[in-house]
Amino acid sequence: MHFGTVFFLSAILRAPWHASTPVAGLWGLAGVGGAWYTGIVARRMRSQSSYKPEFEDWLFHAVLPLAAYAGLAAAAIAAASHLRAALFGVGAVMLLLLFSAIHNSWDPVSYHVLVNLRRRKTRRPLLPTADCPRGHMTLRSFPANRPSGTRIPSDTGHPYLLGVQMRGSLAS
């Protein structure tokens, strides 16, 4: 969402407008829409029970984006009388949204990489069987609560996707 907002603002600010009112209206709508979206994100963060959000989560997923989108809406209002200052405000908002988006993208990626590396060290790889030489469709090397040679149902025939689906189902 934040990356898309930054790209959208970049595009509309580079267009050759005849007046500043239409572009200020567009970035004002983007600010109001982004604030609404951030409210939804904050409500979902508060209502979910699988993880208790920490300060950093609240800061980068709720507080900073809400401040940025509110600043974007305020810059749209200020553009009528102080266009130069409003444009600097929009630039600051774009940087804040960009840094928040980078953090919000990097955080889950690093979590999944580190968690999967730790899981990979403790889990044995799949062993091939006679009916499936690549080993993608059997669970012979996984926990004893599943019978040896149990096949995984699949709606795709791609071996790589079968392995990904299976690993995802075992991790949960």
NUNUMI-772718 format. One record per residue (C-alpha): x, y, z; residue in one letter. Coordinates in steps of 0.1 Angstrom, whole numbers, padded with zeros to 4 digits, always signed. Each point is the difference from the previous one (the first is absolute). Layout:
BEGIN
XYZa;...
This chain:
BEGIN
+0000+0000+0000m;+0027+0025+0010h;+0022-0008-0030f;-0030+0005-0023g;-0008+0033+0017t;+0035+0012-0006v;-0001-0010-0036f;-0034+0016-0005f;+0012+0033+0016l;+0031-0001-0022s;-0020-0004-0031a;-0026+0027+0007i;+0026+0025+0011l;+0020-0005-0032r;-0030+0005-0023a;-0003+0034-0017p;-0030+0014+0019w;-0015+0035-0009h;-0008+0007+0036a;+0009-0014+0034s;-0036-0005+0012t;-0006-0034-0018p;+0033-0015+0011v;-0005+0012+0036a;-0034-0015-0001g;+0014-0033-0011l;+0027-0001+0026w;-0026+0010+0026g;-0022-0029-0010l;+0031-0023+0002a;+0006+0013+0035g;-0035-0006+0012v;-0001-0035-0016g;+0034-0009+0015g;-0011+0012+0035a;-0032-0022-0004w;+0022-0029-0010y;+0024+0005+0029t;-0030+0000+0023g;-0010-0034-0013i;+0035-0013+0004v;+0002+0012+0036a;-0034-0016+0008r;+0011-0033-0014r;+0033+0002+0019m;-0019+0006+0032r;-0026-0028-0006s;+0022-0028-0011q;+0011-0025+0027s;+0029-0019-0016s;+0026+0026+0008y;+0002+0030+0024k;+0012+0030-0020p;+0030+0017+0015e;+0009+0037-0001f;+0019-0003-0033e;-0030-0017-0016d;-0024+0028+0012w;+0025+0027-0011l;+0006-0012-0036f;-0034-0015-0007h;-0023+0025+0016a;+0016+0032+0015v;+0024+0011-0028l;-0023-0009-0029p;-0029+0018+0018l;+0021+0031+0005a;+0012-0001-0036a;-0035-0003-0014y;-0013+0027+0023a;+0029+0022-0011g;-0010-0007-0036l;-0036+0011+0006a;+0013+0031+0018a;+0023+0008-0028a;-0029-0001-0024a;-0019+0026+0021i;+0031+0022+0003a;+0007-0001-0037a;-0025+0027-0007a;+0019+0026+0019s;+0036-0014+0004h;+0007-0022-0030l;+0037-0001+0003r;-0001-0011+0037a;-0028-0025-0009a;+0022-0016-0027l;+0029-0004+0025f;-0025-0015+0024g;-0011-0025-0027v;+0037-0009-0006g;+0005-0006+0037a;-0031-0022+0001v;+0012-0020-0030m;+0034-0006+0018l;-0018-0011+0032l;-0023-0023-0019l;+0029-0014-0020l;+0021-0008+0031f;-0031-0015+0018s;-0007-0022-0031a;+0036-0012-0002i;+0000-0009+0037h;-0034-0016-0002n;+0012-0021-0030s;+0034-0009+0015w;-0014-0010+0034d;-0021-0031-0011p;+0026-0010-0026v;+0028-0001+0026s;-0023-0018+0025y;-0009-0027-0025h;+0036-0004-0012v;+0014-0004+0035l;-0029-0023+0012v;+0003-0022-0030n;+0038-0003+0003l;-0005-0011+0036r;-0027-0025-0010r;+0021-0013-0028r;+0029-0008+0023k;-0023-0021+0023t;-0020-0018-0028r;+0012-0028-0022r;-0005+0004-0038p;-0026-0021-0018l;+0012-0034-0011l;-0009-0013-0035p;-0021-0031-0003t;-0006-0024-0029a;-0033+0015-0011d;+0014+0036+0002c;+0037+0002-0007p;+0003+0036+0008r;-0015-0004+0035g;-0024+0030-0003h;-0032-0019+0007m;+0009-0022+0030t;+0005+0006+0036l;+0024-0028+0009r;+0025+0021+0018s;-0025+0021+0020f;-0015-0005+0034p;-0013-0034+0011a;-0036+0013+0004n;-0004-0005-0037r;+0003-0035-0016p;+0031-0007-0020s;-0006+0006-0037g;-0032+0021+0005t;-0008+0019-0032r;-0009+0036-0001i;-0030+0010-0020p;+0008+0025-0026s;-0020+0020-0025d;+0031+0010-0019t;+0024-0023-0018g;+0030+0022+0004h;+0026-0018+0022p;+0014+0033+0014y;-0034+0012+0010l;-0008-0034+0016l;+0031+0004+0022g;-0009+0035+0010v;-0036-0009+0008q;+0012-0029+0021m;+0025+0020+0019r;-0026+0026+0008g;-0024-0026+0013s;+0026-0016+0022l;+0011+0033+0015a;-0034+0008+0013s;
